[in-house]
Amino acid sequence: MSKVTVIDHPLVQHKLSHIRDKNTGPKEFRELVEELSMLMAYEVTRDLPLQDTEIETPICKTKARILSGKKIGIVPILRAGLGMVDGILKLIPAAKVGHIGVYRDPDTLQPVEYYCKLPGDIAERDLIIVDPMLATGGSACAAIDFLKERGAANIRYMGLIAAPEGLERVQQQHPDVEIYVAAVDECLNEHAYIVPGLGDAGDRLFGTK
């Protein structure tokens, strides 16, 4: 079964509390989501490989370590996942970005794909799927399916808040995908919203209803 990492750094938890607050407006919400994504990306990329190199400081030559050139891909699930991309790109500007559009049918609650655009070398990249909310797990599992069908082998999921139901579903269907979140909440309500959650992340990011 895949590993679930809850990133409990004080700055992450502090900012998460602010985005949960219903009085936080779209501008501040977007800024906080970007900041949270950047902070969480430190943990998600902790095991990126390094290689030795030689540089010259103002004092002398010395051995140093740099990223080994591992290819990274960021794949937001539209539309809420878009809010997490820029924070990660600030740390990994060379990463390529794909997009997967999935919506949840309001009657069946099952995911429906409506858009998929990915880098051509997707199979060669370590991929990070991003979406703020892992609720039923349907959209996440569908996105992972889409990537695997196109040859992706190394996939991680990064979100802000997860419900136990969503975690269990992803772990059962994709035990090879590691999951990184800032919080695991209590449950889903009858409308499949995470409780206590933060409401609809897409609406709060873009000021829609």
C-alpha positions in Angstrom: 0.0 0.0 0.0 1.2 3.5 -0.9 2.7 5.8 1.7 0.7 8.8 3.0 2.8 11.7 4.3 1.1 14.4 6.3 3.2 17.5 6.2 2.8 19.0 9.6 5.4 21.8 9.5 4.1 24.8 11.6 4.1 27.2 8.6 2.1 24.7 6.5 -0.5 24.3 9.3 -0.7 28.0 10.0 -1.4 28.8 6.3 -3.8 25.9 6.0 -5.9 27.4 8.9 -6.2 30.6 7.1 -7.4 29.1 3.8 -10.0 27.1 5.8 -11.5 30.3 7.1 -14.6 31.2 5.2 -13.7 34.9 5.5 -10.5 34.5 3.5 -11.2 36.2 0.1 -10.1 34.9 -3.4 -6.9 37.0 -3.6 -5.5 35.9 -0.2 -6.8 32.4 -0.8 -4.8 32.1 -4.1 -1.7 33.5 -2.5 -1.9 31.1 0.4 -2.5 28.1 -1.8 0.6 29.1 -3.9 2.7 29.5 -0.7 1.5 26.2 0.7 2.3 24.4 -2.5 5.8 25.8 -2.5 6.4 24.8 1.1 5.0 21.3 0.6 7.1 20.8 -2.6 10.2 20.7 -0.4 8.9 17.5 1.2 7.6 16.0 -2.0 11.0 16.5 -3.8 13.1 15.4 -0.8 14.5 12.4 -2.6 15.5 14.0 -5.9 18.9 12.6 -6.9 22.0 14.8 -6.8 25.3 14.6 -8.6 28.7 15.9 -7.7 30.2 18.9 -9.5 33.0 21.4 -9.1 32.5 25.1 -8.7 34.7 28.1 -7.9 33.6 30.3 -5.0 35.2 33.8 -4.6 37.7 32.0 -2.4 38.7 28.8 -4.1 37.5 25.7 -6.1 35.3 23.3 -4.2 33.1 20.2 -4.7 29.4 20.8 -4.6 26.1 19.0 -5.3 23.5 19.8 -7.9 20.3 18.2 -9.1 21.2 15.3 -11.5 18.9 16.5 -14.2 15.9 14.2 -13.3 12.9 15.3 -15.4 9.9 16.5 -13.4 6.4 17.0 -14.6 3.6 18.8 -12.8 0.0 17.8 -13.7 -2.8 19.8 -12.1 -6.3 18.5 -12.2 -8.4 21.3 -13.6 -9.5 23.6 -12.4 -8.5 23.8 -8.7 -5.1 22.2 -9.3 -4.0 25.3 -11.3 -3.7 27.2 -8.0 -0.9 24.9 -6.9 1.3 25.0 -10.0 3.1 28.4 -9.6 4.3 27.6 -6.1 6.1 24.4 -7.3 7.4 26.1 -10.5 9.2 28.7 -8.3 11.3 25.8 -6.9 11.5 23.7 -10.1 11.3 26.2 -13.0 12.5 23.6 -15.5 9.5 21.3 -14.8 7.0 20.8 -17.6 3.3 21.2 -16.9 0.5 19.0 -18.2 -3.2 19.4 -17.6 -6.0 17.0 -16.9 -9.6 18.1 -16.9 -11.9 15.9 -14.8 -15.3 16.8 -13.4 -17.5 14.8 -11.0 -20.9 13.9 -12.3 -23.3 15.4 -9.8 -25.6 12.4 -9.9 -23.2 9.4 -10.0 -20.3 11.2 -8.4 -18.1 9.4 -10.9 -15.2 11.2 -12.7 -15.6 12.3 -16.3 -12.5 13.3 -18.4 -13.0 16.3 -20.6 -9.4 17.5 -21.3 -5.9 16.0 -21.3 -2.8 17.7 -22.6 0.6 16.3 -21.5 4.3 16.7 -22.3 5.4 14.4 -25.1 8.0 12.8 -22.9 5.6 12.0 -20.1 6.9 8.5 -19.6 10.4 9.8 -18.8 9.3 12.2 -16.1 8.7 11.9 -12.4 5.2 13.3 -12.2 3.4 15.2 -9.4 -0.4 15.3 -9.7 -1.7 18.4 -7.8 -5.3 19.0 -6.6 -6.2 20.8 -3.4 -8.9 18.4 -2.3 -8.8 14.6 -2.2 -12.4 13.9 -1.4 -13.9 10.7 -2.9 -10.6 9.9 -4.7 -12.4 9.5 -8.0 -10.8 12.4 -9.8 -7.3 11.5 -8.5 -7.7 7.8 -9.5 -9.0 8.8 -12.9 -6.0 11.2 -13.4 -3.6 8.5 -12.4 -5.2 6.1 -14.8 -4.9 8.6 -17.7 -1.2 9.1 -17.0 -0.4 5.4 -16.7 -2.3 4.7 -19.9 0.1 7.1 -21.6 3.2 5.4 -20.2 3.8 7.3 -16.9 5.5 5.1 -14.3 6.6 7.4 -11.5 3.7 9.4 -10.1 3.1 11.2 -6.8 -0.1 13.0 -5.6 0.1 16.3 -3.7 -3.0 17.9 -2.2 -3.9 20.2 0.7 -6.7 18.3 2.5 -7.8 14.7 2.2 -10.7 12.7 3.4 -10.1 9.1 4.7 -12.4 7.8 2.0 -10.3 9.4 -0.7 -7.0 8.2 0.7 -8.3 4.6 1.0 -9.5 4.6 -2.6 -6.2 5.9 -4.1 -4.2 3.5 -2.0 -6.3 0.5 -3.1 -6.4 1.4 -6.8 -2.9 2.8 -7.1 -0.7 1.4 -4.3 2.4 2.6 -6.1 1.5 6.3 -5.9 2.8 8.1 -2.8 0.4 10.7 -1.3 1.4 14.0 0.3 -1.2 16.2 2.1 -1.2 18.9 4.7 -4.2 17.4 6.6 -6.5 14.4 6.8 -9.9 15.5 7.8 -12.8 13.7 9.5 -15.0 12.4 6.6 -17.2 13.3 3.6 -20.7 14.7 4.0 -23.7 13.6 2.0 -22.7 15.9 -0.9 -19.1 14.4 -1.0 -17.6 17.5 0.5 -14.7 17.1 3.0 -15.6 17.9 6.6 -14.5 20.3 8.0 -12.6 21.0 4.8 -12.5 24.5 3.2 -15.5 24.4 0.8 -15.1 24.2 -2.9 -11.4 25.0 -3.7 -12.0 26.0 -7.3 -14.8 28.5 -6.4 -12.6 30.0 -3.7 -9.6 30.3 -5.9 -11.5 32.0 -8.8 -14.3 33.8 -7.0 -17.1 31.7 -8.6 -20.1 29.9 -7.1 
